[in-house]
Amino acid sequence: MFPVADALLARGVPFVFATGYGAQTLRPDLSHNLLLHKPFSAAELRRGLEEAIALHSA
């Protein structure tokens, strides 16, 4: 159900989930990733991506 997330994790690429569903829909091993709830603004998306990159770089 999450092949893109699995591929990004395997490559070490930071990402966020953007969904209209809650965090309970994520697999437990993916729950550490940031989750944006729809609808979200472009500014919220930018902040989420910046945070994901910062966490990945730490």
Buried (B, 14 or more C-beta within 10 A) or exposed (E): EBEEBEEBBEEEEBBBBBEEEEEEEBEEEBEEBBBBEEEEEEEBEEBBBEEBBEEEEE
